[in-house]
């Protein structure tokens, strides 16, 4: 999970305090798996790092991230 967190932080220009994994992400047993990763990002931090205030532009940025 650390590599995924770093990739998200680097792409969006965020710090570790501005991003958090939610739910069962990273909490599965060693042989367990999950189909998705839920991530919380501070709205204020995203606005500050990207200059984007329009939610539709955020979705475009997330889509670009992949």
PQR file of N, CA, C, O and H, with PARSE charges and radii, in Angstrom:
ATOM      1  N   UNK A   1       0.805  -1.199   0.000 -0.4000 1.5000
ATOM      2  CA  UNK A   1       0.000   0.000   0.000 -0.0000 2.0000
ATOM      3  C   UNK A   1       0.849   1.264   0.000  0.5500 1.7000
ATOM      4  O   UNK A   1       0.413   2.306  -0.490 -0.5500 1.4000
ATOM      5  N   UNK A   2       2.051   1.178   0.545 -0.4000 1.5000
ATOM      6  CA  UNK A   2       2.906   2.361   0.589 -0.0000 2.0000
ATOM      7  C   UNK A   2       3.233   2.871  -0.805  0.5500 1.7000
ATOM      8  O   UNK A   2       3.290   4.082  -1.023 -0.5500 1.4000
ATOM      9  H   UNK A   2       2.404   0.331   0.943  0.4000 1.0000
ATOM     10  N   UNK A   3       3.450   1.963  -1.754 -0.4000 1.5000
ATOM     11  CA  UNK A   3       3.784   2.397  -3.119 -0.0000 2.0000
ATOM     12  C   UNK A   3       2.576   3.067  -3.783  0.5500 1.7000
ATOM     13  O   UNK A   3       2.736   4.035  -4.526 -0.5500 1.4000
ATOM     14  H   UNK A   3       3.404   0.980  -1.578  0.4000 1.0000
ATOM     15  N   UNK A   4       1.382   2.560  -3.521 -0.4000 1.5000
ATOM     16  CA  UNK A   4       0.171   3.175  -4.081 -0.0000 2.0000
ATOM     17  C   UNK A   4      -0.034   4.561  -3.478  0.5500 1.7000
ATOM     18  O   UNK A   4      -0.377   5.511  -4.181 -0.5500 1.4000
ATOM     19  H   UNK A   4       1.252   1.773  -2.917  0.4000 1.0000
ATOM     20  N   UNK A   5       0.180   4.663  -2.175 -0.4000 1.5000
ATOM     21  CA  UNK A   5       0.011   5.954  -1.501 -0.0000 2.0000
ATOM     22  C   UNK A   5       1.014   6.970  -2.055  0.5500 1.7000
ATOM     23  O   UNK A   5       0.655   8.120  -2.307 -0.5500 1.4000
ATOM     24  H   UNK A   5       0.459   3.891  -1.604  0.4000 1.0000
ATOM     25  N   UNK A   6       2.252   6.556  -2.243 -0.4000 1.5000
ATOM     26  CA  UNK A   6       3.284   7.454  -2.768 -0.0000 2.0000
ATOM     27  C   UNK A   6       2.945   7.896  -4.189  0.5500 1.7000
ATOM     28  O   UNK A   6       3.134   9.059  -4.546 -0.5500 1.4000
ATOM     29  H   UNK A   6       2.544   5.622  -2.038  0.4000 1.0000
ATOM     30  N   UNK A   7       2.449   6.970  -4.989 -0.4000 1.5000
ATOM     31  CA  UNK A   7       2.089   7.298  -6.373 -0.0000 2.0000
ATOM     32  C   UNK A   7       0.983   8.363  -6.399  0.5500 1.7000
ATOM     33  O   UNK A   7       1.045   9.306  -7.187 -0.5500 1.4000
ATOM     34  H   UNK A   7       2.296   6.025  -4.699  0.4000 1.0000
ATOM     35  N   UNK A   8      -0.021   8.206  -5.538 -0.4000 1.5000
ATOM     36  CA  UNK A   8      -1.121   9.178  -5.476 -0.0000 2.0000
ATOM     37  C   UNK A   8      -0.596  10.524  -4.970  0.5500 1.7000
ATOM     38  O   UNK A   8      -0.919  11.571  -5.531 -0.5500 1.4000
ATOM     39  H   UNK A   8      -0.072   7.439  -4.898  0.4000 1.0000
ATOM     40  N   UNK A   9       0.211  10.491  -3.915 -0.4000 1.5000
ATOM     41  CA  UNK A   9       0.753  11.735  -3.361 -0.0000 2.0000
ATOM     42  C   UNK A   9       1.598  12.474  -4.391  0.5500 1.7000
ATOM     43  O   UNK A   9       1.473  13.690  -4.536 -0.5500 1.4000
ATOM     44  H   UNK A   9       0.474   9.641  -3.460  0.4000 1.0000
ATOM     45  N   UNK A  10       2.449  11.758  -5.101 -0.4000 1.5000
ATOM     46  CA  UNK A  10       3.311  12.376  -6.109 -0.0000 2.0000
ATOM     47  C   UNK A  10       2.495  12.977  -7.252  0.5500 1.7000
ATOM     48  O   UNK A  10       2.771  14.095  -7.688 -0.5500 1.4000
ATOM     49  H   UNK A  10       2.551  10.770  -4.983  0.4000 1.0000
ATOM     50  N   UNK A  11       1.504  12.251  -7.733 -0.4000 1.5000
ATOM     51  CA  UNK A  11       0.707  12.717  -8.868 -0.0000 2.0000
ATOM     52  C   UNK A  11      -0.068  13.988  -8.526  0.5500 1.7000
ATOM     53  O   UNK A  11      -0.100  14.938  -9.308 -0.5500 1.4000
ATOM     54  H   UNK A  11       1.280  11.343  -7.378  0.4000 1.0000
ATOM     55  N   UNK A  12      -0.699  13.990  -7.334 -0.4000 1.5000
ATOM     56  CA  UNK A  12      -1.549  15.116  -6.946 -0.0000 2.0000
ATOM     57  C   UNK A  12      -0.795  16.196  -6.167  0.5500 1.7000
ATOM     58  O   UNK A  12      -1.368  17.238  -5.851 -0.5500 1.4000
ATOM     59  H   UNK A  12      -0.673  13.217  -6.699  0.4000 1.0000
ATOM     60  N   UNK A  13       0.483  15.962  -5.856 -0.4000 1.5000
ATOM     61  CA  UNK A  13       1.258  16.946  -5.115 -0.0000 2.0000
ATOM     62  C   UNK A  13       0.816  17.089  -3.673  0.5500 1.7000
ATOM     63  O   UNK A  13       0.759  18.199  -3.144 -0.5500 1.4000
ATOM     64  H   UNK A  13       0.949  15.115  -6.113  0.4000 1.0000
ATOM     65  N   UNK A  14       0.500  15.968  -3.031 -0.4000 1.5000
ATOM     66  CA  UNK A  14      -0.020  15.974  -1.665 -0.0000 2.0000
ATOM     67  C   UNK A  14       0.992  15.405  -0.678  0.5500 1.7000
ATOM     68  O   UNK A  14       1.953  14.739  -1.064 -0.5500 1.4000
ATOM     69  H   UNK A  14       0.546  15.066  -3.460  0.4000 1.0000
ATOM     70  N   UNK A  15       0.757  15.680   0.603 -0.4000 1.5000
ATOM     71  CA  UNK A  15       1.577  15.107   1.657 -0.0000 2.0000
ATOM     72  C   UNK A  15       0.837  13.927   2.280  0.5500 1.7000
ATOM     73  O   UNK A  15      -0.351  13.725   2.029 -0.5500 1.4000
ATOM     74  H   UNK A  15      -0.024  16.220   0.917  0.4000 1.0000
ATOM     75  N   UNK A  16       1.543  13.165   3.081 -0.4000 1.5000
ATOM     76  CA  UNK A  16       0.942  11.988   3.725 -0.0000 2.0000
ATOM     77  C   UNK A  16      -0.239  12.358   4.623  0.5500 1.7000
ATOM     78  O   UNK A  16      -1.168  11.566   4.778 -0.5500 1.4000
ATOM     79  H   UNK A  16       2.508  13.330   3.285  0.4000 1.0000
ATOM     80  N   UNK A  17      -0.209  13.546   5.210 -0.4000 1.5000
ATOM     81  CA  UNK A  17      -1.302  13.993   6.083 -0.0000 2.0000
ATOM     82  C   UNK A  17      -2.565  14.359   5.309  0.5500 1.7000
ATOM     83  O   UNK A  17      -3.636  14.494   5.901 -0.5500 1.4000
ATOM     84  H   UNK A  17       0.546  14.190   5.084  0.4000 1.0000
ATOM     85  N   UNK A  18      -2.450  14.519   3.993 -0.4000 1.5000
ATOM     86  CA  UNK A  18      -3.575  14.966   3.174 -0.0000 2.0000
ATOM     87  C   UNK A  18      -4.279  13.833   2.439  0.5500 1.7000
ATOM     88  O   UNK A  18      -5.210  14.080   1.673 -0.5500 1.4000
ATOM     89  H   UNK A  18      -1.580  14.410   3.512  0.4000 1.0000
ATOM     90  N   UNK A  19      -3.852  12.610   2.657 -0.4000 1.5000
ATOM     91  CA  UNK A  19      -4.419  11.450   1.976 -0.0000 2.0000
ATOM     92  C   UNK A  19      -4.552  10.297   2.967  0.5500 1.7000
ATOM     93  O   UNK A  19      -3.729  10.132   3.867 -0.5500 1.4000
ATOM     94  H   UNK A  19      -3.096  12.409   3.279  0.4000 1.0000
ATOM     95  N   UNK A  20      -5.607   9.503   2.782 -0.4000 1.5000
ATOM     96  CA  UNK A  20      -5.807   8.364   3.670 -0.0000 2.0000
ATOM     97  C   UNK A  20      -6.555   7.262   2.925  0.5500 1.7000
ATOM     98  O   UNK A  20      -7.466   7.530   2.142 -0.5500 1.4000
ATOM     99  H   UNK A  20      -6.276   9.637   2.051  0.4000 1.0000
ATOM    100  N   UNK A  21      -6.151   6.012   3.184 -0.4000 1.5000
ATOM    101  CA  UNK A  21      -6.898   4.881   2.645 -0.0000 2.0000
ATOM    102  C   UNK A  21      -8.074   4.590   3.561  0.5500 1.7000
ATOM    103  O   UNK A  21      -7.969   4.725   4.780 -0.5500 1.4000
ATOM    104  H   UNK A  21      -5.410   5.794   3.820  0.4000 1.0000
ATOM    105  N   UNK A  22      -9.183   4.194   2.979 -0.4000 1.5000
ATOM    106  CA  UNK A  22     -10.413   3.958   3.733 -0.0000 2.0000
ATOM    107  C   UNK A  22     -10.808   2.489   3.728  0.5500 1.7000
ATOM    108  O   UNK A  22     -10.289   1.690   2.948 -0.5500 1.4000
ATOM    109  H   UNK A  22      -9.269   4.084   1.989  0.4000 1.0000
ATOM    110  N   UNK A  23     -11.727   2.154   4.605 -0.4000 1.5000
ATOM    111  CA  UNK A  23     -12.311   0.814   4.629 -0.0000 2.0000
ATOM    112  C   UNK A  23     -11.298  -0.270   4.892  0.5500 1.7000
ATOM    113  O   UNK A  23     -10.460  -0.147   5.785 -0.5500 1.4000
ATOM    114  H   UNK A  23     -12.149   2.802   5.239  0.4000 1.0000
ATOM    115  N   UNK A  24     -11.375  -1.344   4.107 -0.4000 1.5000
ATOM    116  CA  UNK A  24     -10.530  -2.513   4.333 -0.0000 2.0000
ATOM    117  C   UNK A  24      -9.214  -2.451   3.567  0.5500 1.7000
ATOM    118  O   UNK A  24      -8.443  -3.410   3.599 -0.5500 1.4000
ATOM    119  H   UNK A  24     -12.056  -1.443   3.381  0.4000 1.0000
ATOM    120  N   UNK A  25      -8.944  -1.354   2.884 -0.4000 1.5000
ATOM    121  CA  UNK A  25      -7.698  -1.229   2.119 -0.0000 2.0000
ATOM    122  C   UNK A  25      -6.499  -1.428   3.034  0.5500 1.7000
ATOM    123  O   UNK A  25      -6.336  -0.727   4.032 -0.5500 1.4000
ATOM    124  H   UNK A  25      -9.571  -0.575   2.858  0.4000 1.0000
ATOM    125  N   UNK A  26      -5.668  -2.392   2.677 -0.4000 1.5000
ATOM    126  CA  UNK A  26      -4.470  -2.684   3.449 -0.0000 2.0000
ATOM    127  C   UNK A  26      -4.713  -3.475   4.720  0.5500 1.7000
ATOM    128  O   UNK A  26      -3.784  -3.711   5.493 -0.5500 1.4000
ATOM    129  H   UNK A  26      -5.801  -2.962   1.866  0.4000 1.0000
ATOM    130  N   UNK A  27      -5.958  -3.888   4.945 -0.4000 1.5000
ATOM    131  CA  UNK A  27      -6.301  -4.602   6.175 -0.0000 2.0000
ATOM    132  C   UNK A  27      -6.692  -6.055   5.933  0.5500 1.7000
ATOM    133  O   UNK A  27      -7.078  -6.761   6.865 -0.5500 1.4000
ATOM    134  H   UNK A  27      -6.712  -3.697   4.317  0.4000 1.0000
ATOM    135  N   UNK A  28      -6.593  -6.495   4.701 -0.4000 1.5000
ATOM    136  CA  UNK A  28      -6.928  -7.886   4.376 -0.0000 2.0000
ATOM    137  C   UNK A  28      -5.853  -8.823   4.915  0.5500 1.7000
ATOM    138  O   UNK A  28      -4.716  -8.409   5.143 -0.5500 1.4000
ATOM    139  H   UNK A  28      -6.280  -5.922   3.945  0.4000 1.0000
ATOM    140  N   UNK A  29      -6.212 -10.067   5.114 -0.4000 1.5000
ATOM    141  CA  UNK A  29      -5.233 -11.075   5.498 -0.0000 2.0000
ATOM    142  C   UNK A  29      -4.231 -11.261   4.368  0.5500 1.7000
ATOM    143  O   UNK A  29      -4.500 -10.861   3.235 -0.5500 1.4000
ATOM    144  H   UNK A  29      -7.136 -10.403   4.929  0.4000 1.0000
ATOM    145  N   UNK A  30      -3.091 -11.855   4.653 -0.4000 1.5000
ATOM    146  CA  UNK A  30      -2.030 -12.010   3.662 -0.0000 2.0000
ATOM    147  C   UNK A  30      -2.514 -12.617   2.348  0.5500 1.7000
ATOM    148  O   UNK A  30      -2.071 -12.194   1.280 -0.5500 1.4000
ATOM    149  H   UNK A  30      -2.872 -12.180   5.573  0.4000 1.0000
ATOM    150  N   UNK A  31      -3.402 -13.587   2.403 -0.4000 1.5000
ATOM    151  CA  UNK A  31      -3.892 -14.240   1.187 -0.0000 2.0000
ATOM    152  C   UNK A  31      -5.165 -13.602   0.644  0.5500 1.7000
ATOM    153  O   UNK A  31      -5.695 -14.047  -0.374 -0.5500 1.4000
ATOM    154  H   UNK A  31      -3.761 -13.931   3.270  0.4000 1.0000
ATOM    155  N   UNK A  32      -5.657 -12.565   1.312 -0.4000 1.5000
ATOM    156  CA  UNK A  32      -6.893 -11.909   0.896 -0.0000 2.0000
ATOM    157  C   UNK A  32      -6.651 -10.951  -0.248  0.5500 1.7000
ATOM    158  O   UNK A  32      -5.518 -10.551  -0.514 -0.5500 1.4000
ATOM    159  H   UNK A  32      -5.226 -12.203   2.139  0.4000 1.0000
ATOM    160  N   UNK A  33      -7.717 -10.591  -0.915 -0.4000 1.5000
ATOM    161  CA  UNK A  33      -7.595  -9.627  -2.004 -0.0000 2.0000
ATOM    162  C   UNK A  33      -8.813  -8.718  -2.006  0.5500 1.7000
ATOM    163  O   UNK A  33      -9.834  -9.011  -1.384 -0.5500 1.4000
ATOM    164  H   UNK A  33      -8.638 -10.915  -0.699  0.4000 1.0000
ATOM    165  N   UNK A  34      -8.680  -7.624  -2.710 -0.4000 1.5000
ATOM    166  CA  UNK A  34      -9.746  -6.645  -2.807 -0.0000 2.0000
ATOM    167  C   UNK A  34      -9.814  -6.170  -4.250  0.5500 1.7000
ATOM    168  O   UNK A  34      -8.805  -6.165  -4.955 -0.5500 1.4000
ATOM    169  H   UNK A  34      -7.850  -7.386  -3.215  0.4000 1.0000
ATOM    170  N   UNK A  35     -10.980  -5.780  -4.680 -0.4000 1.5000
ATOM    171  CA  UNK A  35     -11.147  -5.332  -6.053 -0.0000 2.0000
ATOM    172  C   UNK A  35     -10.931  -3.844  -6.248  0.5500 1.7000
ATOM    173  O   UNK A  35     -10.857  -3.368  -7.381 -0.5500 1.4000
ATOM    174  H   UNK A  35     -11.799  -5.784  -4.107  0.4000 1.0000
ATOM    175  N   UNK A  36     -10.829  -3.103  -5.149 -0.4000 1.5000
ATOM    176  CA  UNK A  36     -10.671  -1.663  -5.293 -0.0000 2.0000
ATOM    177  C   UNK A  36      -9.889  -1.084  -4.116  0.5500 1.7000
ATOM    178  O   UNK A  36      -9.642  -1.755  -3.114 -0.5500 1.4000
ATOM    179  H   UNK A  36     -10.889  -3.489  -4.228  0.4000 1.0000
ATOM    180  N   UNK A  37      -9.518   0.158  -4.270 -0.4000 1.5000
ATOM    181  CA  UNK A  37      -8.839   0.906  -3.208 -0.0000 2.0000
ATOM    182  C   UNK A  37      -9.614   2.206  -3.026  0.5500 1.7000
ATOM    183  O   UNK A  37      -9.776   2.979  -3.970 -0.5500 1.4000
ATOM    184  H   UNK A  37      -9.719   0.703  -5.084  0.4000 1.0000
ATOM    185  N   UNK A  38     -10.086   2.439  -1.819 -0.4000 1.5000
ATOM    186  CA  UNK A  38     -10.806   3.671  -1.498 -0.0000 2.0000
ATOM    187  C   UNK A  38      -9.841   4.653  -0.853  0.5500 1.7000
ATOM    188  O   UNK A  38      -9.151   4.321   0.111 -0.5500 1.4000
ATOM    189  H   UNK A  38      -9.955   1.811  -1.052  0.4000 1.0000
ATOM    190  N   UNK A  39      -9.801   5.864  -1.394 -0.4000 1.5000
ATOM    191  CA  UNK A  39      -8.854   6.869  -0.931 -0.0000 2.0000
ATOM    192  C   UNK A  39      -9.599   8.157  -0.604  0.5500 1.7000
ATOM    193  O   UNK A  39     -10.458   8.600  -1.366 -0.5500 1.4000
ATOM    194  H   UNK A  39     -10.361   6.134  -2.177  0.4000 1.0000
ATOM    195  N   UNK A  40      -9.261   8.755   0.540 -0.4000 1.5000
ATOM    196  CA  UNK A  40      -9.788  10.066   0.920 -0.0000 2.0000
ATOM    197  C   UNK A  40      -8.683  11.091   0.714  0.5500 1.7000
ATOM    198  O   UNK A  40      -7.542  10.889   1.129 -0.5500 1.4000
ATOM    199  H   UNK A  40      -8.564   8.395   1.159  0.4000 1.0000
ATOM    200  N   UNK A  41      -9.043  12.201   0.064 -0.4000 1.5000
ATOM    201  CA  UNK A  41      -8.085  13.284  -0.173 -0.0000 2.0000
ATOM    202  C   UNK A  41      -8.720  14.571   0.326  0.5500 1.7000
ATOM    203  O   UNK A  41      -9.884  14.849   0.037 -0.5500 1.4000
ATOM    204  H   UNK A  41      -9.970  12.365  -0.273  0.4000 1.0000
ATOM    205  N   UNK A  42      -7.963  15.349   1.067 -0.4000 1.5000
ATOM    206  CA  UNK A  42      -8.433  16.630   1.572 -0.0000 2.0000
ATOM    207  C   UNK A  42      -8.793  17.562   0.409  0.5500 1.7000
ATOM    208  O   UNK A  42      -7.968  17.807  -0.471 -0.5500 1.4000
ATOM    209  H   UNK A  42      -7.017  15.123   1.301  0.4000 1.0000
ATOM    210  N   UNK A  43     -10.011  18.074   0.407 -0.4000 1.5000
ATOM    211  CA  UNK A  43     -10.463  18.995  -0.636 -0.0000 2.0000
ATOM    212  C   UNK A  43      -9.592  20.251  -0.659  0.5500 1.7000
ATOM    213  O   UNK A  43      -9.177  20.708  -1.725 -0.5500 1.4000
ATOM    214  H   UNK A  43     -10.682  17.875   1.122  0.4000 1.0000
ATOM    215  N   UNK A  44      -9.322  20.796   0.507 -0.4000 1.5000
ATOM    216  CA  UNK A  44      -8.500  22.006   0.578 -0.0000 2.0000
ATOM    217  C   UNK A  44      -7.089  21.742   0.065  0.5500 1.7000
ATOM    218  O   UNK A  44      -6.507  22.581  -0.621 -0.5500 1.4000
ATOM    219  H   UNK A  44      -9.659  20.425   1.372  0.4000 1.0000
ATOM    220  N   UNK A  45      -6.547  20.588   0.394 -0.4000 1.5000
ATOM    221  CA  UNK A  45      -5.196  20.240  -0.056 -0.0000 2.0000
ATOM    222  C   UNK A  45      -5.164  20.074  -1.573  0.5500 1.7000
ATOM    223  O   UNK A  45      -4.215  20.505  -2.228 -0.5500 1.4000
ATOM    224  H   UNK A  45      -7.020  19.906   0.951  0.4000 1.0000
ATOM    225  N   UNK A  46      -6.198  19.451  -2.130 -0.4000 1.5000
ATOM    226  CA  UNK A  46      -6.258  19.262  -3.578 -0.0000 2.0000
ATOM    227  C   UNK A  46      -6.389  20.605  -4.295  0.5500 1.7000
ATOM    228  O   UNK A  46      -5.757  20.822  -5.328 -0.5500 1.4000
ATOM    229  H   UNK A  46      -6.969  19.100  -1.598  0.4000 1.0000
ATOM    230  N   UNK A  47      -7.203  21.498  -3.751 -0.4000 1.5000
ATOM    231  CA  UNK A  47      -7.329  22.838  -4.327 -0.0000 2.0000
ATOM    232  C   UNK A  47      -5.982  23.564  -4.289  0.5500 1.7000
ATOM    233  O   UNK A  47      -5.589  24.216  -5.257 -0.5500 1.4000
ATOM    234  H   UNK A  47      -7.716  21.322  -2.912  0.4000 1.0000
ATOM    235  N   UNK A  48      -5.289  23.443  -3.168 -0.4000 1.5000
ATOM    236  CA  UNK A  48      -4.004  24.130  -3.002 -0.0000 2.0000
ATOM    237  C   UNK A  48      -2.944  23.564  -3.951  0.5500 1.7000
ATOM    238  O   UNK A  48      -2.188  24.320  -4.562 -0.5500 1.4000
ATOM    239  H   UNK A  48      -5.609  22.914  -2.382  0.4000 1.0000
ATOM    240  N   UNK A  49      -2.891  22.236  -4.074 -0.4000 1.5000
ATOM    241  CA  UNK A  49      -1.833  21.622  -4.881 -0.0000 2.0000
ATOM    242  C   UNK A  49      -2.082  21.727  -6.384  0.5500 1.7000
ATOM    243  O   UNK A  49      -1.134  21.757  -7.168 -0.5500 1.4000
ATOM    244  H   UNK A  49      -3.505  21.623  -3.578  0.4000 1.0000
ATOM    245  N   UNK A  50      -3.347  21.784  -6.789 -0.4000 1.5000
ATOM    246  CA  UNK A  50      -3.660  21.794  -8.222 -0.0000 2.0000
ATOM    247  C   UNK A  50      -4.209  23.122  -8.723  0.5500 1.7000
ATOM    248  O   UNK A  50      -4.154  23.411  -9.918 -0.5500 1.4000
ATOM    249  H   UNK A  50      -4.118  21.760  -6.152  0.4000 1.0000
ATOM    250  N   UNK A  51      -4.737  23.930  -7.807 -0.4000 1.5000
ATOM    251  CA  UNK A  51      -5.382  25.179  -8.209 -0.0000 2.0000
ATOM    252  C   UNK A  51      -6.788  24.963  -8.738  0.5500 1.7000
ATOM    253  O   UNK A  51      -7.451  25.914  -9.153 -0.5500 1.4000
ATOM    254  H   UNK A  51      -4.782  23.695  -6.836  0.4000 1.0000
ATOM    255  N   UNK A  52      -7.248  23.716  -8.727 -0.4000 1.5000
ATOM    256  CA  UNK A  52      -8.572  23.371  -9.257 -0.0000 2.0000
ATOM    257  C   UNK A  52      -9.623  23.510  -8.158  0.5500 1.7000
ATOM    258  O   UNK A  52      -9.456  22.991  -7.055 -0.5500 1.4000
ATOM    259  H   UNK A  52      -6.710  22.944  -8.390  0.4000 1.0000
ATOM    260  N   UNK A  53     -10.708  24.219  -8.475 -0.4000 1.5000
ATOM    261  CA  UNK A  53     -11.807  24.370  -7.523 -0.0000 2.0000
ATOM    262  C   UNK A  53     -13.101  23.736  -8.044  0.5500 1.7000
ATOM    263  O   UNK A  53     -14.026  23.488  -7.272 -0.5500 1.4000
ATOM    264  H   UNK A  53     -10.843  24.641  -9.372  0.4000 1.0000
ATOM    265  N   UNK A  54     -13.162  23.480  -9.333 -0.4000 1.5000
ATOM    266  CA  UNK A  54     -14.349  22.905  -9.966 -0.0000 2.0000
ATOM    267  C   UNK A  54     -14.307  21.380  -9.866  0.5500 1.7000
ATOM    268  O   UNK A  54     -13.345  20.754 -10.311 -0.5500 1.4000
ATOM    269  H   UNK A  54     -12.410  23.682  -9.960  0.4000 1.0000
ATOM    270  N   UNK A  55     -15.333  20.792  -9.292 -0.4000 1.5000
ATOM    271  CA  UNK A  55     -15.361  19.352  -9.067 -0.0000 2.0000
ATOM    272  C   UNK A  55     -15.247  18.564 -10.371  0.5500 1.7000
ATOM    273  O   UNK A  55     -14.644  17.491 -10.387 -0.5500 1.4000
ATOM    274  H   UNK A  55     -16.115  21.301  -8.931  0.4000 1.0000
ATOM    275  N   UNK A  56     -15.806  19.072 -11.447 -0.4000 1.5000
ATOM    276  CA  UNK A  56     -15.705  18.378 -12.739 -0.0000 2.0000
ATOM    277  C   UNK A  56     -14.263  18.307 -13.218  0.5500 1.7000
ATOM    278  O   UNK A  56     -13.861  17.315 -13.826 -0.5500 1.4000
ATOM    279  H   UNK A  56     -16.296  19.944 -11.434  0.4000 1.0000
ATOM    280  N   UNK A  57     -13.486  19.340 -12.953 -0.4000 1.5000
ATOM    281  CA  UNK A  57     -12.069  19.321 -13.313 -0.0000 2.0000
ATOM    282  C   UNK A  57     -11.308  18.318 -12.446  0.5500 1.7000
ATOM    283  O   UNK A  57     -10.346  17.707 -12.913 -0.5500 1.4000
ATOM    284  H   UNK A  57     -13.813  20.146 -12.458  0.4000 1.0000
ATOM    285  N   UNK A  58     -11.727  18.139 -11.187 -0.4000 1.5000
ATOM    286  CA  UNK A  58     -11.115  17.119 -10.326 -0.0000 2.0000
ATOM    287  C   UNK A  58     -11.328  15.741 -10.922  0.5500 1.7000
ATOM    288  O   UNK A  58     -10.406  14.926 -10.976 -0.5500 1.4000
ATOM    289  H   UNK A  58     -12.508  18.635 -10.807  0.4000 1.0000
ATOM    290  N   UNK A  59     -12.563  15.484 -11.374 -0.4000 1.5000
ATOM    291  CA  UNK A  59     -12.853  14.181 -11.980 -0.0000 2.0000
ATOM    292  C   UNK A  59     -11.982  13.953 -13.214  0.5500 1.7000
ATOM    293  O   UNK A  59     -11.507  12.842 -13.450 -0.5500 1.4000
ATOM    294  H   UNK A  59     -13.311  16.146 -11.330  0.4000 1.0000
ATOM    295  N   UNK A  60     -11.775  15.010 -13.997 -0.4000 1.5000
ATOM    296  CA  UNK A  60     -10.888  14.894 -15.161 -0.0000 2.0000
ATOM    297  C   UNK A  60      -9.472  14.532 -14.731  0.5500 1.7000
ATOM    298  O   UNK A  60      -8.813  13.709 -15.367 -0.5500 1.4000
ATOM    299  H   UNK A  60     -12.161  15.912 -13.806  0.4000 1.0000
ATOM    300  N   UNK A  61      -9.009  15.151 -13.652 -0.4000 1.5000
ATOM    301  CA  UNK A  61      -7.662  14.881 -13.139 -0.0000 2.0000
ATOM    302  C   UNK A  61      -7.550  13.460 -12.634  0.5500 1.7000
ATOM    303  O   UNK A  61      -6.546  12.792 -12.881 -0.5500 1.4000
ATOM    304  H   UNK A  61      -9.544  15.820 -13.135  0.4000 1.0000
ATOM    305  N   UNK A  62      -8.569  12.987 -11.927 -0.4000 1.5000
ATOM    306  CA  UNK A  62      -8.580  11.604 -11.421 -0.0000 2.0000
ATOM    307  C   UNK A  62      -8.588  10.629 -12.592  0.5500 1.7000
ATOM    308  O   UNK A  62      -7.904   9.607 -12.553 -0.5500 1.4000
ATOM    309  H   UNK A  62      -9.384  13.530 -11.726  0.4000 1.0000
ATOM    310  N   UNK A  63      -9.354  10.938 -13.627 -0.4000 1.5000
ATOM    311  CA  UNK A  63      -9.389  10.088 -14.815 -0.0000 2.0000
ATOM    312  C   UNK A  63      -8.018  10.036 -15.481  0.5500 1.7000
ATOM    313  O   UNK A  63      -7.593   8.982 -15.954 -0.5500 1.4000
ATOM    314  H   UNK A  63      -9.910  11.769 -13.659  0.4000 1.0000
ATOM    315  N   UNK A  64      -7.336  11.161 -15.516 -0.4000 1.5000
ATOM    316  CA  UNK A  64      -5.988  11.206 -16.077 -0.0000 2.0000
ATOM    317  C   UNK A  64      -5.035  10.341 -15.257  0.5500 1.7000
ATOM    318  O   UNK A  64      -4.148   9.689 -15.807 -0.5500 1.4000
ATOM    319  H   UNK A  64      -7.681  12.017 -15.132  0.4000 1.0000
ATOM    320  N   UNK A  65      -5.225  10.341 -13.942 -0.4000 1.5000
ATOM    321  CA  UNK A  65      -4.396   9.508 -13.059 -0.0000 2.0000
ATOM    322  C   UNK A  65      -4.564   8.039 -13.385  0.5500 1.7000
ATOM    323  O   UNK A  65      -3.613   7.258 -13.340 -0.5500 1.4000
ATOM    324  H   UNK A  65      -5.946  10.871 -13.495  0.4000 1.0000
ATOM    325  N   UNK A  66      -5.799   7.677 -13.714 -0.4000 1.5000
ATOM    326  CA  UNK A  66      -6.039   6.308 -14.141 -0.0000 2.0000
ATOM    327  C   UNK A  66      -6.634   5.485 -13.106  0.5500 1.7000
ATOM    328  O   UNK A  66      -6.892   4.303 -13.329 -0.5500 1.4000
ATOM    329  H   UNK A  66      -6.572   8.311 -13.750  0.4000 1.0000
TER
END
